[in-house]
Amino acid sequence: MSSFSPRRCLAVVSVILGAALAVPAMASPPQLAIVLNSDEGSLSIVDRQSMKEVDKRPIGREPHHLMLTPDGKELIIGSTATNELTFLDPVTGETRRRLRNILDPYQLGFSPDGKWFVTAAYRMNHVDIYEAGEFRLVKRLPLHSLPSHMAFTRDNKQVLVTMQGSNQLVAIDLATQEVAWTADVGEAPAGVYAMPDGRRVLIGLTGEDAVAVLDLEQKRVVKWVVTGRGAHNIFRMPGDDTRVLVTNRVDGSISLFDTTKLEVIDTIRAPGGPDDLDFTPDGKQIWVTQRWRRRVMAIDLATRQIVATVNVGRSPHGIYINGPGTVSRSMSPPPEAADPRTAQTPPKASFLPQILAPLAPLLR
């Protein structure tokens, strides 16, 4: 039987500490917001700790919207005037690759099962359906007019597209790649949100200062709820299927909308043309683009107060925050388990086997 003297114990502890110190510390991922400046064809990187723009670079003319791939490994930006998709590292914002000849990718969307990638060409009046893996175009559907925002039904069967020019919602069958039905919804429909019950859809009516509630079985609007002038886009609160946020661009406000009561339960002041937004990883703040002020603003959700503004570029539109819990715009968010940002720093315990393995003979 081996003895374990105090001197030997001290030696073992020294070896353990030395091995632990030799393991390089894992750097925390940067706390960034990525902002698309539509009118100057640029991308701004904002450091959320210092509340400053730390980088700005060209990204392709008229970038409007952006979203994560279903596996969370890449962030896609659509540049409509240069007909291309740019793929970024979602943690650092570094450009990885570009995919050209994607005509007018104004709005982007992946079906919940990850099979289809769909773009709405606002300027060119069509919707394109791609096989998501290879981005191979399988169908181009001419639509009149001004296809704007989209949402997918929870059963993966249809993509719903708002038509700002014809005041309609168009449902496209993903299996046949054909229009399944259309419904008149109100003036200048924009953001669309498929509710978790699978029966209803919310639509932001920019021209009517309201949200329309459409029944999917009846294929018609069953209720209008006034939110604010220029009601535009709709965002699900993270981890909460009972509330959404509606940005009212002209009014300079954001409505907190209860999806069970179908009514506005609170209003947040957000001047300067609030458009798109994203949530900080802890869910305590929303970051909102101010289209008419060349800024983004951070709003504390508990106090409903603006806590910071950051100057960016002309007409900031899409925004993305590189932390877990990001909401995919007007869509069901990708599973959190597939988001690499939830595991950027490996658990410290994972280093213990590496440290203790060579010491096993001494500890027997």
Buried (B, 14 or more C-beta within 10 A) or exposed (E): EEEEEEEEEEEBEEBBEEBEEEEEEEEEBBBBBBBBBBBBBBBBBBBBEEBEBEEBEEBBBBBBBBBBBBEBBBBBBBBBBBBBBBBBBBBEBEBEEBEEEBBBBBBBBBBBEBEBBBBBBBEBBBBBBBEBEEEEBEBBBEBEEBBBBBBBBBEBBBBBBBBBBBBBBBBBEBEEBEBBEBBEBBEBBBBBBBBEEEEBBBBBBBBBBBBBBBBBEEEEBEBBBBBBBBBBBBBBBBEEEEBBBBBBBBBBBBBBBBBEEBBBEEBBEBBBBBBBBBBBBEBBBBBBBBBBBBBBBBBBBEEBEBEBBBBBBEBBBBBBBBBBBBBBBBBBBBEBEBBBBEEBEEEEEEBEEEBEEEBEEBEE
